[in-house]
Amino acid sequence: MTTTRSVLGTDDKIQNGEIRDQEYRTTAFKEFLSLIKIGIVNSNLITAFTGLWLALFFTGKSFIGEIDIVLYTLLGSALVIAGSCAINNYYDRDIDHVMERTKVRPTVTGRINPNYVLGMGLLLILIGTGFLLLTTVTAAVIGLIGVFSYIFLYTMWSKRRYTINTVIGSISGAVPPLIGWAAIDPNLHILAWLLFLIMFIWQPPHFLALAMRRVEEYREAGVPMLPVVHGFAMTKRQIMIWIICLLPLPFYMFSLGGLFVTIATLLNIGWLVLGIRGYKMKDDIKWAKQMFVYSLNYLTIMFVSMIIVTLL
């Protein structure tokens, strides 16, 4: 009987140790995903893949025949974006503790050494650029332009100084479809630049709506977002101006067919109508939330529909 209790006790200790080890690995993986901002990585991969897919379609190349290029492009893009986001976390760790959505990042809590995060970010960018070089030099150069604009122009220079930081940050968020297209066709068709414009113009209303929702957190952190400096009325006007700028773009993308032009136009009009309703609503935060959610659905539907219409 004594022997049995001893064995059971040992088994319990082993099992508990395995559970703790598994929990540690799970937590470490979640923290890694937080460091690289996996949500941003995933959304940018959608646009990068769309650029790549359309380049294949318009150059008459086979997806299967170019599967190696596809994999290199997606992997390289993901690593470059992830590395840039990690460095952004490293740099912003002194203000992230103020904001609710960033205060649990491992760079803030101290669970991960900041120097490790910086080194990891640089390594991911280096490896990602290497994968992009396996496609075309143009794709790799565009990727590095995105890295430079996000880390230096946005994170280190404009974010804490100017209300135009959102526009400057939009450059890096608009390059993934160019990377995808350039990996197949480095000459960059006019449609590739239209994808860039859609992404560039989409980001200010998307992030300004977020800034309205988090205005007090940005104020506390000392980040001069537009609603912090100029208030909600000015921010709402700016959001509407950017949405209006999206209206003509689908008509320059007629090469994708009438169905896409119709879908894209309806998406733009829907966003505009939702924005106009904001001038009748008393709750600006509720309006900002609606605009933010719509912008997420807008982006997904817009880029997925580009792929679908080429399959019909």
LINWO-V263778 format. One record per residue. N is the residue number from 0. OMEGA is omega in whole degrees, -180 to 180 (999 if undefined). Layout:
BEGIN
n = (N/N)
omega = (OMEGA/OMEGA)
END
This chain:
BEGIN
n = (0/1/2/3/4/5/6/7/8/9/10/11/12/13/14/15/16/17/18/19/20/21/22/23/24/25/26/27/28/29/30/31/32/33/34/35/36/37/38/39/40/41/42/43/44/45/46/47/48/49/50/51/52/53/54/55/56/57/58/59/60/61/62/63/64/65/66/67/68/69/70/71/72/73/74/75/76/77/78/79/80/81/82/83/84/85/86/87/88/89/90/91/92/93/94/95/96/97/98/99/100/101/102/103/104/105/106/107/108/109/110/111/112/113/114/115/116/117/118/119/120/121/122/123/124/125/126/127/128/129/130/131/132/133/134/135/136/137/138/139/140/141/142/143/144/145/146/147/148/149/150/151/152/153/154/155/156/157/158/159/160/161/162/163/164/165/166/167/168/169/170/171/172/173/174/175/176/177/178/179/180/181/182/183/184/185/186/187/188/189/190/191/192/193/194/195/196/197/198/199/200/201/202/203/204/205/206/207/208/209/210/211/212/213/214/215/216/217/218/219/220/221/222/223/224/225/226/227/228/229/230/231/232/233/234/235/236/237/238/239/240/241/242/243/244/245/246/247/248/249/250/251/252/253/254/255/256/257/258/259/260/261/262/263/264/265/266/267/268/269/270/271/272/273/274/275/276/277/278/279/280/281/282/283/284/285/286/287/288/289/290/291/292/293/294/295/296/297/298/299/300/301/302/303/304/305/306/307/308/309/310/311)
omega = (179/179/-179/179/-180/180/180/178/178/179/179/180/179/-179/179/178/179/179/179/179/179/178/179/-180/179/179/180/180/178/179/177/179/177/-179/-177/-180/-172/178/178/179/-177/-178/178/177/177/-179/178/179/179/177/179/-178/-179/176/176/-177/-175/176/178/-180/-178/177/180/-180/-180/-174/178/178/178/-178/178/-178/-177/180/179/179/-179/-177/179/179/-179/179/179/179/179/179/175/177/179/-175/-174/-175/-180/178/-177/-178/-178/-173/-175/-175/-178/-172/180/178/-177/176/179/-177/180/-179/179/180/-179/180/176/-180/178/179/179/180/179/-180/179/178/180/-179/180/177/177/178/180/177/176/176/174/177/180/180/-180/-180/178/177/179/175/177/178/-178/-177/-179/-175/-173/-176/-178/-172/-172/-174/-167/-172/-175/-176/-168/177/179/-179/-180/180/179/178/-179/179/-178/-180/-178/-175/-178/178/176/177/-179/-180/-176/178/179/-176/-177/179/176/175/179/180/178/180/175/174/177/-179/178/-179/-179/-177/-179/-171/179/178/178/-176/176/175/176/-179/175/180/-176/-171/-178/178/177/179/-180/-179/180/178/-173/175/-174/179/177/-174/-172/176/-175/-176/178/-179/180/177/179/178/-179/179/180/179/178/179/179/-171/-176/-171/-180/-177/173/-178/-177/179/176/176/-177/-179/180/180/179/-180/-177/179/178/177/180/-180/179/179/180/180/178/179/180/179/-179/180/177/-180/178/-177/-178/-179/178/178/180/179/178/179/180/180/179/-178/178/179/178/-176/-178/-178/-179/-174/176/180/176/179/-176/-176/178/-179/-176/999)
END
